[in-house]
């Protein structure tokens, strides 16, 4: 998954509240939420592993 998450999110950012209401039921929006959560989890795991390695040294 080598996609830039920030770029994926940009197309959904809007000041228009009606657009956010439509996105709430949009399958693509749900997919994006899962993708973001997955990326956050991957990053947290990386940080955790790096922290554990630093503690060992």
PyMOL Python script that loads the backbone (N, CA, C, O; Angstrom):
from pymol import cmd

cmd.read_pdbstr("""\
ATOM      1  N   UNK A   1       0.848  -1.173   0.000  1.00  0.00           N
ATOM      2  CA  UNK A   1       0.000   0.000   0.000  1.00  0.00           C
ATOM      3  C   UNK A   1       0.891   1.233   0.000  1.00  0.00           C
ATOM      4  O   UNK A   1       1.147   1.818   1.053  1.00  0.00           O
ATOM      5  N   UNK A   2       1.358   1.624  -1.160  1.00  0.00           N
ATOM      6  CA  UNK A   2       2.293   2.722  -1.296  1.00  0.00           C
ATOM      7  C   UNK A   2       1.602   4.009  -1.741  1.00  0.00           C
ATOM      8  O   UNK A   2       2.206   4.828  -2.433  1.00  0.00           O
ATOM      9  N   UNK A   3       0.349   4.191  -1.352  1.00  0.00           N
ATOM     10  CA  UNK A   3      -0.369   5.397  -1.718  1.00  0.00           C
ATOM     11  C   UNK A   3      -0.137   6.466  -0.662  1.00  0.00           C
ATOM     12  O   UNK A   3      -0.013   6.166   0.526  1.00  0.00           O
ATOM     13  N   UNK A   4      -0.080   7.714  -1.105  1.00  0.00           N
ATOM     14  CA  UNK A   4       0.055   8.814  -0.162  1.00  0.00           C
ATOM     15  C   UNK A   4      -1.326   9.120   0.424  1.00  0.00           C
ATOM     16  O   UNK A   4      -2.222   9.601  -0.271  1.00  0.00           O
ATOM     17  N   UNK A   5      -1.472   8.832   1.696  1.00  0.00           N
ATOM     18  CA  UNK A   5      -2.763   8.988   2.362  1.00  0.00           C
ATOM     19  C   UNK A   5      -3.219  10.441   2.348  1.00  0.00           C
ATOM     20  O   UNK A   5      -4.405  10.715   2.167  1.00  0.00           O
ATOM     21  N   UNK A   6      -2.297  11.367   2.535  1.00  0.00           N
ATOM     22  CA  UNK A   6      -2.661  12.793   2.537  1.00  0.00           C
ATOM     23  C   UNK A   6      -3.313  13.189   1.220  1.00  0.00           C
ATOM     24  O   UNK A   6      -4.261  13.973   1.210  1.00  0.00           O
ATOM     25  N   UNK A   7      -2.816  12.656   0.111  1.00  0.00           N
ATOM     26  CA  UNK A   7      -3.405  12.981  -1.194  1.00  0.00           C
ATOM     27  C   UNK A   7      -4.790  12.360  -1.352  1.00  0.00           C
ATOM     28  O   UNK A   7      -5.680  12.965  -1.950  1.00  0.00           O
ATOM     29  N   UNK A   8      -4.972  11.156  -0.818  1.00  0.00           N
ATOM     30  CA  UNK A   8      -6.285  10.528  -0.888  1.00  0.00           C
ATOM     31  C   UNK A   8      -7.325  11.329  -0.109  1.00  0.00           C
ATOM     32  O   UNK A   8      -8.476  11.437  -0.531  1.00  0.00           O
ATOM     33  N   UNK A   9      -6.920  11.882   1.014  1.00  0.00           N
ATOM     34  CA  UNK A   9      -7.845  12.613   1.871  1.00  0.00           C
ATOM     35  C   UNK A   9      -8.218  13.964   1.276  1.00  0.00           C
ATOM     36  O   UNK A   9      -9.333  14.444   1.480  1.00  0.00           O
ATOM     37  N   UNK A  10      -7.296  14.580   0.544  1.00  0.00           N
ATOM     38  CA  UNK A  10      -7.521  15.929   0.010  1.00  0.00           C
ATOM     39  C   UNK A  10      -8.816  16.055  -0.779  1.00  0.00           C
ATOM     40  O   UNK A  10      -9.522  17.057  -0.663  1.00  0.00           O
ATOM     41  N   UNK A  11      -9.128  15.054  -1.572  1.00  0.00           N
ATOM     42  CA  UNK A  11     -10.336  15.178  -2.404  1.00  0.00           C
ATOM     43  C   UNK A  11     -11.628  15.160  -1.583  1.00  0.00           C
ATOM     44  O   UNK A  11     -12.683  15.573  -2.064  1.00  0.00           O
ATOM     45  N   UNK A  12     -11.536  14.681  -0.347  1.00  0.00           N
ATOM     46  CA  UNK A  12     -12.714  14.647   0.513  1.00  0.00           C
ATOM     47  C   UNK A  12     -12.833  15.876   1.410  1.00  0.00           C
ATOM     48  O   UNK A  12     -13.893  16.110   1.992  1.00  0.00           O
ATOM     49  N   UNK A  13     -11.771  16.661   1.530  1.00  0.00           N
ATOM     50  CA  UNK A  13     -11.816  17.840   2.392  1.00  0.00           C
ATOM     51  C   UNK A  13     -12.655  18.930   1.750  1.00  0.00           C
ATOM     52  O   UNK A  13     -12.490  19.252   0.574  1.00  0.00           O
ATOM     53  N   UNK A  14     -13.536  19.479   2.525  1.00  0.00           N
ATOM     54  CA  UNK A  14     -14.426  20.513   2.020  1.00  0.00           C
ATOM     55  C   UNK A  14     -14.994  21.308   3.176  1.00  0.00           C
ATOM     56  O   UNK A  14     -15.181  20.781   4.273  1.00  0.00           O
ATOM     57  N   UNK A  15     -15.266  22.569   2.928  1.00  0.00           N
ATOM     58  CA  UNK A  15     -15.924  23.413   3.915  1.00  0.00           C
ATOM     59  C   UNK A  15     -17.451  23.282   3.832  1.00  0.00           C
ATOM     60  O   UNK A  15     -18.179  23.800   4.679  1.00  0.00           O
ATOM     61  N   UNK A  16     -17.914  22.585   2.800  1.00  0.00           N
ATOM     62  CA  UNK A  16     -19.344  22.436   2.556  1.00  0.00           C
ATOM     63  C   UNK A  16     -19.919  21.299   3.420  1.00  0.00           C
ATOM     64  O   UNK A  16     -19.610  20.131   3.184  1.00  0.00           O
ATOM     65  N   UNK A  17     -20.755  21.635   4.422  1.00  0.00           N
ATOM     66  CA  UNK A  17     -21.299  20.591   5.303  1.00  0.00           C
ATOM     67  C   UNK A  17     -22.192  19.584   4.577  1.00  0.00           C
ATOM     68  O   UNK A  17     -22.300  18.437   5.013  1.00  0.00           O
ATOM     69  N   UNK A  18     -22.831  19.987   3.483  1.00  0.00           N
ATOM     70  CA  UNK A  18     -23.672  19.033   2.755  1.00  0.00           C
ATOM     71  C   UNK A  18     -22.829  17.933   2.113  1.00  0.00           C
ATOM     72  O   UNK A  18     -23.275  16.792   1.993  1.00  0.00           O
ATOM     73  N   UNK A  19     -21.620  18.277   1.706  1.00  0.00           N
ATOM     74  CA  UNK A  19     -20.733  17.271   1.130  1.00  0.00           C
ATOM     75  C   UNK A  19     -20.345  16.242   2.196  1.00  0.00           C
ATOM     76  O   UNK A  19     -20.246  15.051   1.903  1.00  0.00           O
ATOM     77  N   UNK A  20     -20.126  16.702   3.428  1.00  0.00           N
ATOM     78  CA  UNK A  20     -19.791  15.777   4.507  1.00  0.00           C
ATOM     79  C   UNK A  20     -20.959  14.861   4.813  1.00  0.00           C
ATOM     80  O   UNK A  20     -20.756  13.688   5.125  1.00  0.00           O
ATOM     81  N   UNK A  21     -22.168  15.369   4.729  1.00  0.00           N
ATOM     82  CA  UNK A  21     -23.350  14.546   4.990  1.00  0.00           C
ATOM     83  C   UNK A  21     -23.472  13.444   3.943  1.00  0.00           C
ATOM     84  O   UNK A  21     -23.804  12.306   4.274  1.00  0.00           O
ATOM     85  N   UNK A  22     -23.208  13.773   2.696  1.00  0.00           N
ATOM     86  CA  UNK A  22     -23.267  12.755   1.639  1.00  0.00           C
ATOM     87  C   UNK A  22     -22.165  11.727   1.802  1.00  0.00           C
ATOM     88  O   UNK A  22     -22.378  10.542   1.543  1.00  0.00           O
ATOM     89  N   UNK A  23     -20.982  12.168   2.231  1.00  0.00           N
ATOM     90  CA  UNK A  23     -19.865  11.249   2.394  1.00  0.00           C
ATOM     91  C   UNK A  23     -20.110  10.235   3.503  1.00  0.00           C
ATOM     92  O   UNK A  23     -19.576   9.126   3.464  1.00  0.00           O
ATOM     93  N   UNK A  24     -20.909  10.609   4.485  1.00  0.00           N
ATOM     94  CA  UNK A  24     -21.150   9.730   5.623  1.00  0.00           C
ATOM     95  C   UNK A  24     -21.748   8.393   5.193  1.00  0.00           C
ATOM     96  O   UNK A  24     -21.537   7.376   5.854  1.00  0.00           O
ATOM     97  N   UNK A  25     -22.489   8.388   4.095  1.00  0.00           N
ATOM     98  CA  UNK A  25     -23.095   7.139   3.636  1.00  0.00           C
ATOM     99  C   UNK A  25     -22.413   6.594   2.381  1.00  0.00           C
ATOM    100  O   UNK A  25     -22.869   5.605   1.807  1.00  0.00           O
ATOM    101  N   UNK A  26     -21.359   7.215   1.969  1.00  0.00           N
ATOM    102  CA  UNK A  26     -20.665   6.831   0.754  1.00  0.00           C
ATOM    103  C   UNK A  26     -19.697   5.678   1.031  1.00  0.00           C
ATOM    104  O   UNK A  26     -18.904   5.735   1.971  1.00  0.00           O
ATOM    105  N   UNK A  27     -19.768   4.650   0.217  1.00  0.00           N
ATOM    106  CA  UNK A  27     -18.899   3.484   0.394  1.00  0.00           C
ATOM    107  C   UNK A  27     -17.434   3.873   0.256  1.00  0.00           C
ATOM    108  O   UNK A  27     -16.585   3.361   0.986  1.00  0.00           O
ATOM    109  N   UNK A  28     -17.135   4.762  -0.661  1.00  0.00           N
ATOM    110  CA  UNK A  28     -15.752   5.210  -0.826  1.00  0.00           C
ATOM    111  C   UNK A  28     -15.249   5.885   0.450  1.00  0.00           C
ATOM    112  O   UNK A  28     -14.091   5.715   0.833  1.00  0.00           O
ATOM    113  N   UNK A  29     -16.105   6.636   1.092  1.00  0.00           N
ATOM    114  CA  UNK A  29     -15.727   7.311   2.337  1.00  0.00           C
ATOM    115  C   UNK A  29     -15.419   6.278   3.418  1.00  0.00           C
ATOM    116  O   UNK A  29     -14.446   6.420   4.160  1.00  0.00           O
ATOM    117  N   UNK A  30     -16.242   5.249   3.505  1.00  0.00           N
ATOM    118  CA  UNK A  30     -15.996   4.184   4.484  1.00  0.00           C
ATOM    119  C   UNK A  30     -14.671   3.486   4.182  1.00  0.00           C
ATOM    120  O   UNK A  30     -13.909   3.172   5.096  1.00  0.00           O
ATOM    121  N   UNK A  31     -14.405   3.250   2.928  1.00  0.00           N
ATOM    122  CA  UNK A  31     -13.153   2.615   2.534  1.00  0.00           C
ATOM    123  C   UNK A  31     -11.977   3.495   2.928  1.00  0.00           C
ATOM    124  O   UNK A  31     -10.967   3.002   3.430  1.00  0.00           O
ATOM    125  N   UNK A  32     -12.108   4.794   2.702  1.00  0.00           N
ATOM    126  CA  UNK A  32     -11.052   5.728   3.062  1.00  0.00           C
ATOM    127  C   UNK A  32     -10.819   5.732   4.573  1.00  0.00           C
ATOM    128  O   UNK A  32      -9.673   5.778   5.021  1.00  0.00           O
ATOM    129  N   UNK A  33     -11.885   5.686   5.353  1.00  0.00           N
ATOM    130  CA  UNK A  33     -11.740   5.642   6.805  1.00  0.00           C
ATOM    131  C   UNK A  33     -10.961   4.401   7.230  1.00  0.00           C
ATOM    132  O   UNK A  33     -10.073   4.481   8.078  1.00  0.00           O
ATOM    133  N   UNK A  34     -11.296   3.256   6.639  1.00  0.00           N
ATOM    134  CA  UNK A  34     -10.584   2.022   6.972  1.00  0.00           C
ATOM    135  C   UNK A  34      -9.118   2.092   6.543  1.00  0.00           C
ATOM    136  O   UNK A  34      -8.231   1.616   7.252  1.00  0.00           O
ATOM    137  N   UNK A  35      -8.880   2.679   5.401  1.00  0.00           N
ATOM    138  CA  UNK A  35      -7.515   2.840   4.917  1.00  0.00           C
ATOM    139  C   UNK A  35      -6.710   3.731   5.858  1.00  0.00           C
ATOM    140  O   UNK A  35      -5.559   3.428   6.172  1.00  0.00           O
ATOM    141  N   UNK A  36      -7.315   4.826   6.304  1.00  0.00           N
ATOM    142  CA  UNK A  36      -6.635   5.730   7.236  1.00  0.00           C
ATOM    143  C   UNK A  36      -6.350   5.043   8.561  1.00  0.00           C
ATOM    144  O   UNK A  36      -5.253   5.167   9.106  1.00  0.00           O
ATOM    145  N   UNK A  37      -7.320   4.328   9.073  1.00  0.00           N
ATOM    146  CA  UNK A  37      -7.111   3.610  10.330  1.00  0.00           C
ATOM    147  C   UNK A  37      -6.010   2.566  10.185  1.00  0.00           C
ATOM    148  O   UNK A  37      -5.201   2.381  11.093  1.00  0.00           O
ATOM    149  N   UNK A  38      -5.981   1.897   9.064  1.00  0.00           N
ATOM    150  CA  UNK A  38      -4.948   0.903   8.801  1.00  0.00           C
ATOM    151  C   UNK A  38      -3.569   1.556   8.767  1.00  0.00           C
ATOM    152  O   UNK A  38      -2.620   1.029   9.349  1.00  0.00           O
ATOM    153  N   UNK A  39      -3.452   2.689   8.096  1.00  0.00           N
ATOM    154  CA  UNK A  39      -2.176   3.396   8.019  1.00  0.00           C
ATOM    155  C   UNK A  39      -1.733   3.901   9.385  1.00  0.00           C
ATOM    156  O   UNK A  39      -0.545   3.856   9.708  1.00  0.00           O
ATOM    157  N   UNK A  40      -2.668   4.376  10.182  1.00  0.00           N
ATOM    158  CA  UNK A  40      -2.350   4.822  11.536  1.00  0.00           C
ATOM    159  C   UNK A  40      -1.809   3.652  12.352  1.00  0.00           C
ATOM    160  O   UNK A  40      -0.825   3.795  13.077  1.00  0.00           O
ATOM    161  N   UNK A  41      -2.452   2.507  12.232  1.00  0.00           N
ATOM    162  CA  UNK A  41      -2.006   1.321  12.950  1.00  0.00           C
ATOM    163  C   UNK A  41      -0.593   0.913  12.528  1.00  0.00           C
ATOM    164  O   UNK A  41       0.236   0.587  13.378  1.00  0.00           O
ATOM    165  N   UNK A  42      -0.320   0.929  11.243  1.00  0.00           N
ATOM    166  CA  UNK A  42       1.009   0.579  10.737  1.00  0.00           C
ATOM    167  C   UNK A  42       2.055   1.536  11.308  1.00  0.00           C
ATOM    168  O   UNK A  42       3.118   1.103  11.753  1.00  0.00           O
ATOM    169  N   UNK A  43       1.756   2.821  11.294  1.00  0.00           N
ATOM    170  CA  UNK A  43       2.702   3.810  11.814  1.00  0.00           C
ATOM    171  C   UNK A  43       2.922   3.635  13.314  1.00  0.00           C
ATOM    172  O   UNK A  43       4.052   3.746  13.790  1.00  0.00           O
ATOM    173  N   UNK A  44       1.870   3.368  14.048  1.00  0.00           N
ATOM    174  CA  UNK A  44       2.004   3.155  15.491  1.00  0.00           C
ATOM    175  C   UNK A  44       2.849   1.923  15.788  1.00  0.00           C
ATOM    176  O   UNK A  44       3.650   1.926  16.722  1.00  0.00           O
ATOM    177  N   UNK A  45       2.674   0.884  15.005  1.00  0.00           N
ATOM    178  CA  UNK A  45       3.476  -0.329  15.191  1.00  0.00           C
ATOM    179  C   UNK A  45       4.957  -0.041  14.916  1.00  0.00           C
ATOM    180  O   UNK A  45       5.832  -0.518  15.639  1.00  0.00           O
ATOM    181  N   UNK A  46       5.229   0.744  13.862  1.00  0.00           N
ATOM    182  CA  UNK A  46       6.610   1.117  13.552  1.00  0.00           C
ATOM    183  C   UNK A  46       7.223   1.892  14.711  1.00  0.00           C
ATOM    184  O   UNK A  46       8.339   1.606  15.144  1.00  0.00           O
ATOM    185  N   UNK A  47       6.478   2.878  15.206  1.00  0.00           N
ATOM    186  CA  UNK A  47       6.977   3.684  16.323  1.00  0.00           C
ATOM    187  C   UNK A  47       7.211   2.828  17.556  1.00  0.00           C
ATOM    188  O   UNK A  47       8.195   3.022  18.270  1.00  0.00           O
ATOM    189  N   UNK A  48       6.321   1.888  17.810  1.00  0.00           N
ATOM    190  CA  UNK A  48       6.459   1.001  18.960  1.00  0.00           C
ATOM    191  C   UNK A  48       7.703   0.133  18.826  1.00  0.00           C
ATOM    192  O   UNK A  48       8.448  -0.032  19.793  1.00  0.00           O
ATOM    193  N   UNK A  49       7.936  -0.419  17.652  1.00  0.00           N
ATOM    194  CA  UNK A  49       9.126  -1.247  17.423  1.00  0.00           C
ATOM    195  C   UNK A  49      10.398  -0.424  17.577  1.00  0.00           C
ATOM    196  O   UNK A  49      11.369  -0.897  18.168  1.00  0.00           O
ATOM    197  N   UNK A  50      10.407   0.801  17.054  1.00  0.00           N
ATOM    198  CA  UNK A  50      11.571   1.669  17.188  1.00  0.00           C
ATOM    199  C   UNK A  50      11.821   2.004  18.654  1.00  0.00           C
ATOM    200  O   UNK A  50      12.967   2.044  19.102  1.00  0.00           O
ATOM    201  N   UNK A  51      10.754   2.243  19.392  1.00  0.00           N
ATOM    202  CA  UNK A  51      10.886   2.539  20.825  1.00  0.00           C
ATOM    203  C   UNK A  51      11.444   1.361  21.591  1.00  0.00           C
ATOM    204  O   UNK A  51      12.274   1.537  22.482  1.00  0.00           O
ATOM    205  N   UNK A  52      11.000   0.165  21.256  1.00  0.00           N
ATOM    206  CA  UNK A  52      11.496  -1.042  21.920  1.00  0.00           C
ATOM    207  C   UNK A  52      12.969  -1.271  21.606  1.00  0.00           C
ATOM    208  O   UNK A  52      13.733  -1.686  22.478  1.00  0.00           O
ATOM    209  N   UNK A  53      13.378  -0.999  20.348  1.00  0.00           N
ATOM    210  CA  UNK A  53      14.769  -1.175  19.970  1.00  0.00           C
ATOM    211  C   UNK A  53      15.668  -0.187  20.720  1.00  0.00           C
ATOM    212  O   UNK A  53      16.777  -0.538  21.121  1.00  0.00           O
ATOM    213  N   UNK A  54      15.194   1.041  20.909  1.00  0.00           N
ATOM    214  CA  UNK A  54      15.971   2.047  21.616  1.00  0.00           C
ATOM    215  C   UNK A  54      16.116   1.680  23.092  1.00  0.00           C
ATOM    216  O   UNK A  54      17.154   1.947  23.697  1.00  0.00           O
ATOM    217  N   UNK A  55      15.101   1.080  23.663  1.00  0.00           N
ATOM    218  CA  UNK A  55      15.158   0.674  25.069  1.00  0.00           C
ATOM    219  C   UNK A  55      16.166  -0.446  25.279  1.00  0.00           C
ATOM    220  O   UNK A  55      16.785  -0.535  26.340  1.00  0.00           O
ATOM    221  N   UNK A  56      16.338  -1.311  24.266  1.00  0.00           N
ATOM    222  CA  UNK A  56      17.260  -2.434  24.368  1.00  0.00           C
ATOM    223  C   UNK A  56      18.708  -1.981  24.335  1.00  0.00           C
ATOM    224  O   UNK A  56      19.570  -2.647  24.908  1.00  0.00           O
ATOM    225  N   UNK A  57      18.996  -0.877  23.685  1.00  0.00           N
ATOM    226  CA  UNK A  57      20.389  -0.413  23.565  1.00  0.00           C
ATOM    227  C   UNK A  57      20.822   0.442  24.706  1.00  0.00           C
ATOM    228  O   UNK A  57      21.964   0.900  24.735  1.00  0.00           O
TER     229      UNK A  57
END
""", "prot")
cmd.dss("prot")
cmd.show_as("cartoon", "prot")
cmd.util.cbc("prot")
cmd.orient("prot")
